[in-house]
Amino acid sequence: MKKLRILIYAAIMVFVLSAFKRDGVVTIFMIGDSTMANKSLKNGNLERGWGMALPCYFDDGIRVDNHAVNGRSSKSFIDEGRWQKVVEKIKPGDYVFIQFGHNDEKPKPDRHTEPGSTFDENLRKFVRETRDKGGIPVLFNCVVRRNFMKEPPKNDDDEALRNTTGMTKGQKPEDEGDILVDTHGDYRIAPMNVAKEMGVAFVDANKITHDLEQGLGREDSKKLHMWFYPGEEPSVPKGRQDNTHYNVYGAHVVARLLADAVTKEVPALKRHLLNYDISVASNGVGDYFSVQEAVDKAPEGKKTTIQLFPGEWEKPNIPEGKKVKFILRDGAKWKE
């Protein structure tokens, strides 16, 4: 009987390994909300989810398929059929990065779940059904909001942390202090509990981003977010004070931190981890859209590695004093 079990297990492993990407590529599926989601580039939009930037931090052996959508909770993601579409695509050896909480907190009945109850059960569903397809689930708790308010808003509502009217540059809001205040409560604890209960890899994105934003402080943490004074950014001429969503810079800072963190929890991903200084891509996943802009932004006198995503790229003019090295990913080449 023991030999039979060993043979059955061996047969299963052969099947899994043979199915484990005949093209040699593993897919990371991402499910979550606006803090993770891909964003439109219309009208020069600078908002990015950290999942949109994630491809910059893994090599061509990893394919990132980001299904995160603005405004979704674990409940609405399931109810709208979005999760089922992901399940149908999972192959043995694929990963599913799961991060909800921001919208589960909201009182709207089509989104709301309770930590320790319905929220946890939805997370368990994602884990079970990923494993049923031979996939590998990874649970993340939600990233922090930039909330230095002395009195947190009721319902931990994103909209209450925004003020699109803008402020005069240099003005200090009287309602802000120097300590980052949590707005997620038990929603940041639930994924940790489910991960422990089900033996799932867990990334404490809440602590990582808390330490990041608190370390930067009240003013410098604005640089991570869609936080602009009137006239500061052409794409939002009236200004925007959004303490939840990331700009290009913020998404890349967070994606780099979380990519590093997940490879510590999932060692099999470590060999795919990249840490180039600047990324250039035509689809908005990079830091810049053109090689020349990337070169112009590279610091003088410091070695800077610039990776180019698929496409034909104009060769840049490299000023004296710039020490740049280019890495061309699969499908990238210089224009003749």
N, C-alpha and C positions, 0 to 999 in steps of 0.2 A: 504493500500500500504506500509506503514511504517513497519507494522508487517511482511509483506511478505519479505521485504528487510532484516529485522533482521533474519528471518528464513533461507533465502538463505545464508546470511553471516555465520550464525551458522553452516549450513550444510557444507559450504566450509571449515570452521575451523576444523570441525570434520574430514573431509577428509584429510586436511593437517596434523593434529596432528596424525591421524592414520597412515599416510604414513611417518611420521616423525621418521624414523628409527625404524623399528620393532625390530632390534637388539640393539636398544638403542644408536647407534653410528651415529654421524653427520660427514659428509665428508667436508673437506676444499679442494677444487680444487684450484690449483695454476697455473696461466698462466703468462708467462713473458719470460725473456731472461737469459743469462748465469749467471748473478749475483744472480738469484733465483734458477737456475736449479740443478738437481741431476747430479753428476759427476761420471765418470768411476774411479774405484779403481786400474786399471791396472798399473803395475810397481810402486806401492806405491804412486800413484798420491795423493797429498795433497790438490788439489783444491776442493772447495766446494761452492755451492750456499747457500744462507741463507735459502732457502726453504728446502734444504736437511737436515738442522739441526733443522728445525721447530718442527718435531715430539717430540723432547726432551722437549718441553716447553708446551705441552698439554697432558692431561691424556688419558686413554684408551677410553674415551667417544668421542674422536675426531680421525678421520682417515684423514691423509694428503695424498692427491693424486696429486703429483707434475707433471704438464705437461709442465713446463717451459723448453725451449730449447735454447742452445747456438746460438747466432747470429740472433735470430728472433726479428722482429719488430711487432707492432700491425698488420701491413699490411700482412707481410709474414706468420704470425701465422694463419691469416684467409685464405689467398690464398692457403696455403698448406693443408687445410682441418683439421688442428689441432684443431681449435676452435669448429668445428662441432662435432668432437669426444667427446669433453668435454660436449657440450650442450646435447648430447644424454645420458650422464651419470647422469646429474643433477637431483636430487630428491627434492621435497619440503623440505625446512629446511636446505638444504646444503648451504655452502658458496663458493663464488668464489673470490679469491684474485687476483687482476689484477694489473700488474706492467710492463709497457713498457716505452720506451723513449731512451735508450742507442742506439738502432739500428735504430729507427725511424729518428734519427738525421743524419744518414749516407747518403751520396749522391746517393748510389746505387739505381737504379729505382725499384728493386724488394723489397726494404725495406723502402724507404724514404716516410715519411708523413710530413705534415705541421701542427704545432700547431695552434689552432684556426680554423682549417679546417679539413683536412682528418684525422689527429691524433685524434681530438676530436670526430669525427664521428665514428671512430672505437671503441673508449672507450664507446660511447653511445650504440653502437651495443652490446658490451659485457654486458652492464648493462641491456638493454631491454630484451635480450634473456635469461639472467639469471633469471630475474624476471618472464618472461613468463613461465618458468619451476618451479616456486615457490621457486627459490633459492634467496640467499641474496648476492648481490655484495658488495665488498669492494675495493675501489680504493686506490692505493699507487702511489706516484710519485717515480721516479728512485733514487736509492742510488747514492751518490757522487762518483766521481773518486778521487783517491788520487793525486790531481793536485796542487802542490805547485810551479809550473812553473810561472815565472814572466810574460811570454808571452804565453798564452794558444795556443795549436796547432790548425791549421786551421781545419775546419769541425768537431771539437770536436771528433776526431777519436781515438778510443781506441788504435789502432796500433801505433799512434804517441806518445802515453804515455808509450810505452814499449821500452826496449832496452835489448834484450836477450844476448848481448855480455858480460854483467856483468861489475862490477867495482871493483877496489881494496878496500878492507874493510877499512872503515874510511874515504874514499875520499868524499869530499863535492862537489856535482854538482854545478857549477857556475850559472846554469840557474834556480835554485830553491831558493825560498824565504821562509818566515815564515808564509805566509797567504795562506790558502786554497782558490783556485780560482775556481769559478763555471764553468762548461763546458756544462751545460744542457740548460741554457737560458729558453725560454718559454716552453720547454718540461717538465720542472718541475712544471710549473704553470697550464698547460692545465688540468691535472687530478683533480686539486683542483677546477677549474672552472666547470668542468663537474659534479663533486660530488655535488657542491653547486646547480647547475642548476637542477639536477635530484634527489636531496635529498638522496644522497648515503653516507655511512660512508667513511671517508677519513683519511688515515694515511700519515702524512708528513715525509716519509722515507728520503727525501732529507735533511730536517733540522736535523732530528735525527742523520743521519750519518755524516752530516757536523759538528755538534757539537762534535760528537765522535772523528772524525779525527783531527779537529782543536785543540781539547782539548789535544789529544795525541802529536800533533806537527809533524814536518817534519820527524823526525827520528823514533819515537815510532809508528807512524801510519803505518810504513812499516810492523810491526808485524801482522797486520790484513790481509795482502795481500800476493800473490804469489811473494814475493820480497825476493830473496835470493842471497847472494854473491857466487861467484865460490867456490866450495868445502864445502859450509855451509850445504847443504841438498843433501843427496845421490840420491834422485829421480830427481834432476835437477843439475847434477854435474858442469855444465858450468855456473850456476847461472841464475836467471831470475828476471827481473825488471818489474813486472806487477802491474800497479797502479789501475786496475779495479777489478780484480777477487780476491776472498777471499781464504785464506787457512783455515784449520780446525778451528783454534782459532778464526779467524776473522768472519767466518760464524756463529759460536756460539755466539759471542758477539753481532753481528747484529741481529740474530734470537731472542735472548733473549730480546733485546730492542724493536724490532718490535712486538713480541708477547705481551709484556706488553702494548705497545701503542695501539694495535688493541683491546685489551680487555677494554680499556678506551672508545673507540669509539663504540664498540659492547659489551655492558654489559653482554649479554647472554653467551658470551664465557669466562667470568671471572672465573666462577666456575670450568672451565677445566684447568686453568692456573697452570703450575708447575714451580718451581724454585729450582731444585736440583743443587748441585754443579758440579757434573760430571756425564756423561752418557756413558754407555758402550753398543756397538751394533756391531754385526758381519757384518752388511750391510753398514757401513760407516757413518750412521747418527749421531753417538755419537762422544764423544771426543776421545775415545780409543776403541781398538778392544778386549782387554783382561782386566779382572778384576784386575789381578796382576799389570798391567801397571797403571791402575787408582789408585790403592792403593799406588803404589810407588810415584806417582805424588801428592798425597794428602799431604797438609802441616802438619807438626808435631804440635801437641798440639792444633789443631783447629778442631772442629767438622765438618766433611765432609760427606755429603749425596751422595751416589752413586746409581744411578738407572740403572737397568739391563734390556735390551730389550729382546724379546723372544729368547729362546735358552737354551741349557744346559751349565752351567758355572762352570769352575774349581774353587774350593774354594781357595782363595789367602792366602799367608802368610802375616800376619799383624804385622809389626814391633812394638816394644814397643814405645809408644809415639804417635802412630797414632790413632785418634779417628774417626773411620769410621762407618757409618750406611748404610745398603743396603736396597734398595727398589726394589722388583721384580715386574715388570710389567706383565700383562697377557701373559702367554706363556713362562715366564722365570722361570728356576728352577736350583738348584744346582745339579751337577753330584754326583751320589752316590759313 
